[in-house]
Amino acid sequence: MDQPLETLRYLIEHRLGREAKVIEKLAAKPFSTLTTLVTQVYDDVDASLHDYAQLSLLAHLVKLKQELRTQSVGEGDKQRWQLL
């Protein structure tokens, strides 16, 4: 890796930008499922990759939950998320 610090900064900025998009979409549509959110939060990613993106989205939501910024109800495909 030629420029590790710049690469790291880019990755952090990208993740924080994606997190901001998660918050924005949850604010607009509370009690969303992962399936609904992934199409909105990852609208810049080819739909064939949404199954993988859903895992990243879940990581964002769990992080926000640990920070007491989101909560979920239900389980599995019926799990819904909202901002606190």
C-alpha positions in Angstrom: 0.0 0.0 0.0 1.6 3.2 -1.2 -0.3 5.7 1.0 -1.7 3.9 4.1 -2.7 7.1 5.9 -4.7 8.5 3.0 -6.3 5.1 2.4 -7.3 4.9 6.0 -8.7 8.4 6.0 -10.7 7.6 2.9 -12.1 4.5 4.5 -13.1 6.2 7.7 -14.7 9.1 5.8 -16.6 6.6 3.6 -17.9 4.7 6.6 -19.0 7.8 8.4 -20.7 9.0 5.2 -22.5 5.7 5.0 -23.5 5.9 8.6 -24.9 9.4 8.0 -27.0 8.0 5.2 -28.3 5.2 7.4 -29.4 7.8 9.9 -31.0 10.0 7.2 -33.0 7.1 5.8 -34.1 5.9 9.2 -35.3 9.4 10.1 -37.3 9.5 6.9 -38.8 6.1 7.3 -38.8 4.7 10.8 -39.4 1.0 11.5 -37.7 0.0 8.3 -36.4 -3.6 7.7 -32.9 -4.3 6.4 -34.4 -5.2 3.0 -36.0 -1.8 2.7 -33.0 0.1 4.1 -30.4 -1.6 2.0 -32.0 -0.4 -1.3 -32.1 3.2 0.0 -28.7 3.4 1.9 -26.8 1.5 -0.9 -28.6 3.0 -3.9 -25.1 3.7 -5.3 -24.2 0.0 -5.2 -25.3 -2.6 -7.8 -28.3 -4.5 -6.6 -26.5 -7.8 -7.1 -24.3 -6.8 -4.2 -27.1 -5.8 -1.8 -27.0 -9.2 0.1 -23.4 -8.3 1.0 -24.3 -4.7 1.7 -27.0 -5.8 4.0 -24.3 -7.3 6.3 -22.5 -3.9 6.4 -25.8 -2.1 7.0 -26.5 -4.4 9.9 -23.1 -3.6 11.4 -23.9 0.1 11.2 -27.3 -0.5 12.9 -25.7 -2.6 15.7 -23.1 0.1 16.3 -25.7 2.8 16.5 -27.7 0.5 18.8 -24.7 0.2 21.1 -24.5 3.9 21.1 -28.2 4.1 22.1 -29.0 5.8 18.8 -31.3 3.1 17.3 -33.4 0.3 18.5 -35.0 -2.7 16.8 -38.2 -4.7 17.3 -38.8 -8.2 16.0 -36.3 -10.7 14.6 -35.0 -12.1 11.3 -36.8 -10.8 8.2 -39.4 -9.0 10.4 -36.8 -7.0 12.4 -37.5 -3.3 12.1 -35.2 -0.4 13.0 -35.8 3.1 14.2 -33.8 6.0 15.6 -34.0 6.9 19.2 
